[in-house]
């Protein structure tokens, strides 16, 4: 993952391309990438917000049954 190795521009570009390929539909599993980018930029509040969204179960998913990664 680009964000993990500090290639934030590449991470951001890839995220935008991925969302664009999905016709601008964002998914819950985009949030770890957003969180990592924000964290690497020193935006800890934004990172926490994105990471919190990862842990929220979808309506059709039993609590604790997430398989995001």
C-alpha positions in Angstrom: 0.0 0.0 0.0 1.4 3.3 -1.1 0.4 5.2 2.1 2.1 2.7 4.4 5.5 3.4 2.8 5.0 7.2 2.7 4.0 7.5 -1.0 1.1 9.7 -0.1 0.6 11.3 -3.6 0.5 7.8 -5.2 -1.9 6.6 -2.5 -4.2 9.5 -3.0 -4.1 9.2 -6.8 -4.9 5.4 -6.6 -7.7 6.0 -4.1 -9.3 8.6 -6.4 -8.9 6.3 -9.5 -10.5 3.4 -7.6 -13.5 5.6 -6.5 -13.8 7.0 -10.0 -13.8 3.4 -11.4 -16.8 2.7 -9.1 -18.7 5.7 -10.5 -17.8 7.9 -7.5 -19.2 5.3 -5.0 -17.1 5.2 -1.9 -16.9 2.1 0.2 -16.3 1.5 3.9 -13.0 -0.2 3.0 -11.7 3.0 1.5 -11.5 4.4 5.1 -8.3 2.6 6.2 -6.5 4.2 3.2 -7.9 7.6 4.0 -7.0 7.1 7.7 -3.4 6.2 6.8 -3.0 9.1 4.5 -4.4 11.5 7.1 -2.2 10.0 9.8 1.0 10.3 7.7 0.1 14.0 7.0 -0.2 14.6 10.8 -4.0 15.0 10.7 -4.7 12.7 13.6 -8.3 13.8 14.2 -9.2 13.1 10.6 -7.3 9.8 10.8 -9.2 8.8 13.9 -12.5 9.6 12.2 -11.7 7.4 9.2 -10.4 4.6 11.3 -13.6 4.7 13.4 -15.7 4.3 10.3 -13.8 1.0 9.6 -15.1 -0.6 12.8 -18.8 0.2 12.2 -20.7 -2.9 11.1 -22.9 -2.6 8.1 -26.6 -3.2 8.6 -26.5 -6.7 7.1 -23.3 -7.7 8.9 -23.3 -9.3 12.4 -21.4 -7.3 15.0 -17.7 -8.1 14.9 -17.9 -10.0 11.6 -16.1 -7.5 9.4 -13.7 -8.8 6.8 -12.3 -5.6 5.5 -8.7 -6.6 5.0 
